Amino acid sequence: MQSLNTTLLIIGGGPGGYVTAIRAGQLGIPTILVEGQSLGGTCLNIGCIPSKALIHVAEQFHQTRHHSQHSALGISVAAPSLDITKSVEWKDGIVDRLTTGVAALLKKNKVQVINGWAKVIDGKTVDVGETRIQCEHLVLATGSTSVNLPILPIGGPIISSTEALAPKSVPKRLVVVGGGYIGLELGIAYRKLGAEVSVVEAQDRILPAYDAELTQPVHDALKQLGVKLYLKHSVLGFDGTLQVRDPEGETLNLETDQVLVAVGRKPNTQGWNLEALNLDMNGSAIKIDSRCQTSMRNVYAIGDLSGEPMLAHRAMAQGEMVAELISGKTREFNPTAIAAVCFTDPELVVVGKTPDEAKAAGLDCIVSSFPFAANGRAMTLESKSGFVRVVARRDNHVIVGWQAVGVGVSELSTAFAQSLEMGARLEDIGGTIHAHPTLGEAVQEAALRALGHALHL
């Protein structure tokens, strides 16, 4: 058996692992990164990036079809056709460019990448095939996997998000099981690509992780697109048709060509001998402290493996911090807020506390919204649904949360997160001159409205 020695060993080359490695390389720490599949992990290969690419294709096709029927913009085109194979090739090109870029960055920062599946022996020893690696510090960054339903095993017409992101053709009918962000992002995309889409959700509304006021514009948009919603319905099984139980306990048979199972993700703790470390767990995730340290000295866990929120940008920030800790810097992971973005149509963004969360925390807050219907830029984008909402303490006007729903609001997440990290008050945002005409003006107007003097409402 070949043996290697290193200061830092990272298992997993997703956003968490590769960022840890790059930062460690910059700091001069000898680093080895082990990845069994492709660099970039779920996010770059079968998650965030390909899904946004497919959503873009779907939106372009949908808009073109709209122009071929009745466009208020004076644009008329012949009815478009879609070559989904070409669309997938374009998406794969983007993925390829990004993963190649990650490999180049790792090389530039002198990180040794080993392709293969890691098997943990102890807190300082990991085997990859015929190679044994000894390390001083071990970072576990194995990410998460889709949650499967035993009654709907993946295969044939039953697919997970992985297969949904690499379609060979667009099915005539698709049933999405799960009304969370993954199910809805893909369900909306497939509807715009021409499929008849139904969504089955066990809870009484879509996107149950977000509050009802925020999700209402998405609910309205789904109706307008012709997506059928089966709320408070549970799945019983599949035998050519999908059997579901309605709220009254009756069984319905849903005719469909494909079933997309999108009921969430879970930490990827299986298959690499994690048991050998006997770490303290937090439910199905590895328990960590404010420095991402596990219950074993010099063993860290970052990203989805360490539980919610399962977000690539959280993993990246944790990884950067861990590399700095190993280099001897003093750091702690305590962001004021981490933005959660849902790329449905319209988009949703939540940063910091919602009104309900502020109340639960015992804070007396002012809650104020400004509608995009009163925003000039939103009108020129043919998008008047949605709003920006601010949550601020009544006593000192310090902002504790922002939420928005509308076209393109994902890009407002930067302003939201910065204002929270910098401890901004309503007066700071209200007194900052925002460029006109932009969607960002609704951010200023929401703050002004909370102060009692919105200008355009």
C-alpha positions in Angstrom: 0.0 0.0 0.0 1.3 3.4 -1.0 1.4 6.0 1.9 1.1 9.8 1.9 1.5 12.3 4.6 -0.2 15.8 4.7 -1.1 18.5 7.2 -4.7 18.7 6.0 -6.9 16.1 4.4 -10.4 17.0 3.0 -13.0 14.4 2.1 -15.3 15.8 -0.5 -14.7 18.2 -3.4 -18.0 20.1 -3.3 -18.3 23.9 -2.6 -17.3 23.3 1.1 -14.4 21.0 0.4 -12.8 22.8 -2.5 -13.1 26.2 -0.9 -11.4 24.8 2.2 -8.6 23.4 0.0 -8.1 26.7 -2.0 -7.9 28.8 1.2 -5.6 26.3 2.9 -3.4 26.4 -0.2 -3.3 30.2 -0.1 -2.2 30.0 3.5 0.6 27.5 2.7 -0.9 24.5 4.4 0.0 21.2 2.7 -3.4 19.9 1.5 -4.9 16.7 -0.1 -8.4 16.7 -1.4 -10.2 13.4 -2.0 -13.2 13.3 -4.4 -15.0 10.2 -5.6 -17.0 11.7 -8.5 -16.6 15.2 -10.0 -15.1 18.3 -8.4 -17.8 20.8 -7.5 -20.0 18.2 -5.8 -23.8 18.3 -6.0 -23.9 22.1 -6.5 -21.9 22.3 -9.7 -22.8 18.9 -11.3 -26.3 17.9 -10.3 -27.7 20.8 -8.3 -27.6 24.6 -8.1 -25.8 25.3 -11.4 -27.5 22.9 -13.8 -30.9 23.7 -12.3 -30.4 27.4 -12.9 -29.3 26.6 -16.5 -32.4 24.5 -17.1 -34.6 27.2 -15.5 -33.1 29.7 -18.0 -33.8 27.5 -21.0 -37.4 27.0 -19.8 -37.9 30.7 -19.3 -36.5 31.6 -22.7 -38.7 28.9 -24.4 -41.8 30.0 -22.4 -41.2 33.7 -23.4 -40.7 32.8 -27.1 -43.9 30.8 -27.1 -45.7 33.7 -25.4 -44.5 36.0 -28.2 -45.7 33.5 -30.8 -49.3 33.9 -29.4 -50.1 37.3 -28.0 -47.3 39.7 -26.9 -48.1 43.1 -25.5 -44.5 44.1 -26.5 -45.2 44.1 -30.2 -43.0 41.1 -30.8 -44.3 38.3 -33.0 -42.5 35.1 -33.9 -43.4 31.7 -35.3 -44.2 29.0 -32.8 -40.8 27.8 -31.4 -39.6 24.2 -31.1 -37.2 22.8 -28.5 -34.2 20.5 -29.0 -33.8 19.4 -25.4 -30.6 17.5 -26.3 -29.0 20.7 -27.4 -30.2 22.5 -24.2 -28.6 19.7 -22.1 -25.4 20.1 -24.0 -25.4 23.8 -23.3 -26.0 23.1 -19.6 -23.2 20.5 -19.6 -20.8 23.1 -21.2 -21.4 25.5 -18.3 -20.9 22.7 -15.7 -17.7 21.6 -17.5 -16.3 25.1 -17.6 -16.9 25.6 -13.9 -15.6 22.2 -12.8 -12.5 22.7 -15.0 -12.1 26.1 -13.3 -12.2 24.5 -9.8 -9.5 22.0 -10.9 -7.3 24.8 -12.2 -7.7 26.8 -8.9 -6.8 23.8 -6.8 -3.7 23.2 -9.0 -2.7 26.8 -8.8 -2.9 26.7 -5.0 -0.8 23.5 -4.9 -3.6 21.2 -3.6 -3.1 17.5 -4.4 -6.4 16.1 -5.7 -6.9 12.3 -5.4 -9.8 10.8 -7.4 -11.4 7.9 -5.5 -13.6 7.0 -2.6 -12.4 7.6 0.9 -12.6 5.1 3.7 -12.0 6.5 7.1 -9.7 4.4 9.3 -9.3 6.8 12.3 -9.2 10.6 12.9 -5.7 10.8 11.3 -5.9 8.0 8.7 -7.9 7.6 5.5 -7.6 5.0 2.8 -8.3 5.7 -0.9 -8.0 2.5 -2.9 -4.5 1.3 -2.4 -3.3 4.6 -0.9 -3.1 5.3 2.8 -3.1 9.0 3.8 -2.0 10.2 7.2 -3.0 13.7 8.2 -2.9 16.1 11.2 -6.2 17.7 10.4 -9.3 16.0 8.8 -12.1 18.0 7.2 -15.3 16.0 6.4 -17.2 17.6 3.6 -19.2 14.8 2.0 -22.4 16.8 1.4 -25.9 15.4 1.2 -28.0 13.1 -0.9 -31.6 13.1 -2.1 -34.0 11.5 0.4 -35.6 8.5 -1.3 -39.1 7.2 -0.6 -39.1 3.4 -0.2 -42.5 3.2 -1.9 -41.1 5.1 -4.9 -37.7 3.5 -5.7 -35.8 5.6 -8.3 -35.7 3.9 -11.7 -37.6 3.9 -15.0 -40.4 6.5 -14.9 -39.5 7.4 -11.2 -36.7 10.0 -11.2 -34.8 12.1 -8.8 -33.5 15.7 -9.4 -30.3 14.2 -10.9 -32.3 12.6 -13.8 -34.6 15.6 -14.1 -31.6 17.8 -14.8 -30.4 15.7 -17.7 -33.6 14.9 -19.7 -33.4 12.9 -22.9 -36.9 14.3 -23.7 -39.6 16.4 -22.1 -42.4 14.1 -20.8 -46.0 14.8 -21.7 -47.0 14.6 -18.1 -44.9 14.9 -14.9 -46.0 14.5 -11.3 -43.6 16.1 -8.8 -43.7 14.6 -5.3 -42.7 17.4 -2.8 -43.7 21.0 -2.9 -40.4 22.4 -1.5 -37.9 24.5 -3.4 -36.3 21.6 -5.4 -39.7 20.2 -6.5 -41.1 23.6 -7.5 -38.0 25.0 -9.2 -38.0 21.9 -11.5 -41.8 21.6 -11.7 -42.1 25.2 -13.0 -39.2 24.6 -15.5 -40.8 21.5 -16.9 -44.2 23.2 -17.2 -42.5 26.0 -19.2 -40.8 23.4 -21.4 -44.2 22.1 -22.3 -45.0 19.3 -19.8 -48.3 19.0 -18.0 -47.2 19.3 -14.4 -48.9 18.3 -11.1 -47.4 18.7 -7.6 -48.2 16.4 -4.7 -47.5 17.9 -1.3 -48.4 16.4 2.1 -48.6 19.8 3.9 -51.5 22.2 3.4 -49.5 24.6 1.2 -46.5 24.8 -1.2 -43.0 25.8 0.1 -44.0 25.1 3.8 -40.6 26.3 5.0 -41.6 29.9 4.0 -44.5 31.9 5.4 -47.8 32.0 3.6 -47.8 35.7 2.7 -44.4 35.2 1.0 -45.4 32.1 -1.0 -48.8 33.4 -2.1 -47.4 35.1 -5.3 -45.7 31.7 -6.2 -49.0 29.9 -5.6 -50.8 32.4 -7.9 -48.1 32.0 -10.6 -48.4 28.2 -10.5 -52.2 28.5 -11.1 -51.6 30.9 -14.0 -49.1 28.5 -15.5 -51.6 25.6 -15.2 -49.7 23.6 -12.7 -52.1 21.3 -10.7 -51.6 21.3 -7.0 -52.6 18.3 -4.8 -52.1 19.7 -1.3 -52.6 17.6 1.9 -52.2 14.5 -0.3 -49.9 11.6 0.6 -48.3 9.2 -1.8 -49.3 5.5 -1.6 -47.4 3.9 -4.5 -46.9 3.6 -8.2 -48.0 0.9 -10.7 -48.1 2.8 -14.0 -50.2 5.5 -12.3 -49.3 7.3 -9.1 -51.7 6.5 -6.2 -52.2 9.3 -3.7 -54.5 9.7 -0.7 -56.6 12.9 -0.6 -57.5 14.7 2.7 -60.7 12.8 2.9 -58.9 9.5 2.8 -60.0 8.6 -0.8 -57.5 7.1 -3.2 -56.8 9.0 -6.5 -54.9 7.6 -9.5 -52.8 10.2 -11.2 -51.9 9.4 -14.8 -48.3 10.4 -15.6 -45.3 9.5 -17.7 -42.7 10.4 -15.0 -42.7 10.9 -11.3 -40.0 13.3 -9.8 -39.3 12.5 -6.2 -38.1 15.8 -4.5 -38.8 15.4 -0.8 -35.6 16.8 0.5 -32.0 16.0 1.2 -30.1 14.3 4.0 -26.5 14.4 5.2 -24.3 11.9 3.3 -23.0 9.8 6.2 -23.0 6.3 4.6 -20.5 4.4 2.6 -17.2 5.9 3.8 -16.8 4.3 7.2 -17.7 7.4 9.2 -18.7 5.0 12.1 -15.0 4.4 12.8 -14.8 7.9 14.3 -17.8 7.5 16.6 -18.6 11.2 16.5 -21.4 12.9 18.4 -24.4 13.4 16.1 -27.1 16.0 15.9 -30.0 13.9 14.4 -28.8 12.6 11.1 -26.0 15.3 10.9 -22.6 15.5 12.5 -22.7 17.7 15.6 -20.3 20.7 15.4 -19.4 23.7 17.5 -19.0 27.4 16.4 -15.7 26.5 14.8 -17.0 23.5 12.9 -15.1 21.1 15.2 -16.6 17.7 15.8 -16.4 15.8 19.1 -13.0 14.5 18.0 -9.9 16.8 18.2 -8.7 18.1 14.8 -11.6 16.6 12.9 -14.0 19.2 11.4 -17.3 18.8 9.5 -18.7 21.4 7.2 -21.6 22.0 4.8 -24.6 19.8 4.4 -23.0 17.0 6.4 -23.3 19.3 9.5 -27.1 19.8 8.9 -29.3 22.8 8.2 -29.3 25.1 6.5 -28.0 23.0 3.6 -26.7 25.8 1.4 -23.6 25.9 -0.8 -22.7 29.4 0.4 -22.8 28.3 4.1 -20.4 25.4 3.2 -18.0 27.8 1.4 -18.0 30.2 4.4 -17.4 27.4 6.9 -14.6 25.9 4.7 -12.8 29.2 4.4 -13.0 29.6 8.2 -11.7 26.1 8.9 -8.7 26.6 6.7 -7.9 29.8 8.6 -8.3 28.1 12.0 -5.9 25.4 10.9 -3.4 28.1 9.9 -3.5 29.5 13.4 -5.9 32.4 13.0 -8.7 33.0 15.5 -12.1 32.6 13.9 -15.7 31.7 14.7 -18.7 30.9 12.5 -21.5 33.2 13.6 -23.0 35.0 10.6 -25.8 37.4 11.4 -27.8 35.8 8.6 -27.5 33.4 5.7 -29.7 34.1 2.7 -32.0 31.4 1.5 -33.0 31.8 -2.1 -35.7 29.8 -4.0 -35.4 30.1 -7.8 -39.1 29.6 -8.6 -41.0 32.1 -10.8 -41.3 34.5 -9.0 -38.2 34.1 -7.0 -38.1 34.1 -3.2 -35.4 35.3 -0.8 -35.3 35.2 3.0 -32.6 36.7 5.1 -32.6 37.0 8.8 -35.8 36.8 10.9 -39.3 36.6 9.4 -42.1 38.4 11.3 -43.1 35.1 13.0 -39.5 34.3 14.0 -39.0 37.8 15.4 -42.2 37.4 17.5 -41.1 34.0 18.7 -37.8 35.5 19.8 -39.7 38.0 21.9 -38.9 41.0 19.7 -41.3 43.9 19.3 -40.9 44.6 15.6 -42.2 46.9 12.9 -43.0 44.9 9.7 -43.4 46.8 6.5 -43.8 45.8 2.8 -43.5 47.6 -0.5 -45.2 46.1 -3.5 -43.4 45.7 -6.9 -46.7 46.9 -8.5 -45.5 50.4 -7.5 -42.0 49.9 -8.8 -41.2 51.3 -12.3 -38.5 48.8 -13.1 -40.7 45.8 -12.2 -43.3 47.1 -14.7 -40.8 47.4 -17.5 -39.8 43.8 -16.7 -43.5 42.8 -17.2 -43.5 41.8 -13.5 -45.8 43.4 -11.0 -46.3 40.6 -8.5 -44.5 40.4 -5.2 -43.0 42.7 -2.7 -40.0 43.5 -0.4 -40.6 43.2 3.3 -38.5 44.5 6.2 -38.6 43.4 9.9 -37.0 45.9 12.3 -36.9 46.4 16.1 -39.4 49.0 17.2 -37.2 50.4 19.9 -34.0 51.2 18.0 -35.0 50.5 14.3 -32.2 47.9 13.9 -33.2 45.6 11.0 -33.4 41.9 11.9 -34.8 40.5 8.7 -35.6 41.0 5.0 -37.9 38.9 2.7 -38.8 39.4 -0.9 -40.8 37.7 -3.6 -40.7 38.8 -7.3 -38.8 38.4 -10.5 -35.0 38.7 -10.0 -35.2 39.2 -6.2 -32.4 36.6 -5.7 -30.0 39.5 -6.6 -31.4 41.6 -3.7 -30.0 39.0 -1.3 -26.6 40.7 -1.3 -28.1 44.0 -0.1 -30.2 42.2 2.5 -27.3 40.2 4.0 -24.9 43.2 4.0 -27.4 45.4 5.8 -27.9 42.8 8.5 -24.2 42.1 8.9 -23.5 45.8 9.2 -26.2 46.3 11.8 -28.1 48.8 9.7 -31.1 50.6 10.9 -34.2 51.6 8.9 -32.8 55.2 8.7 -29.6 53.9 7.1 -31.4 52.1 4.3 -34.1 54.9 4.0 -31.3 57.5 3.8 -29.2 55.7 1.2 -29.9 57.0 -2.3 -30.9 54.0 -4.4 -30.5 54.1 -8.2 -33.6 54.6 -10.3 -35.1 52.7 -12.0 -34.1 49.5 -10.2 -35.9 46.7 -8.2 -33.6 47.8 -5.3 -35.7 51.0 -4.9 -38.4 48.7 -3.3 -35.8 48.0 -0.6 -35.5 51.7 0.3 -39.2 52.2 0.0 -39.9 49.3 2.4 -37.6 51.0 5.0 -39.2 54.4 4.4 -42.7 52.8 4.8 -41.6 51.3 8.1 -40.6 54.8 9.2 -44.1 56.0 8.1 -43.3 57.9 4.9 -43.0 55.8 1.8 -42.8 58.1 -1.2 -44.4 56.0 -4.0 -47.3 54.5 -2.1 
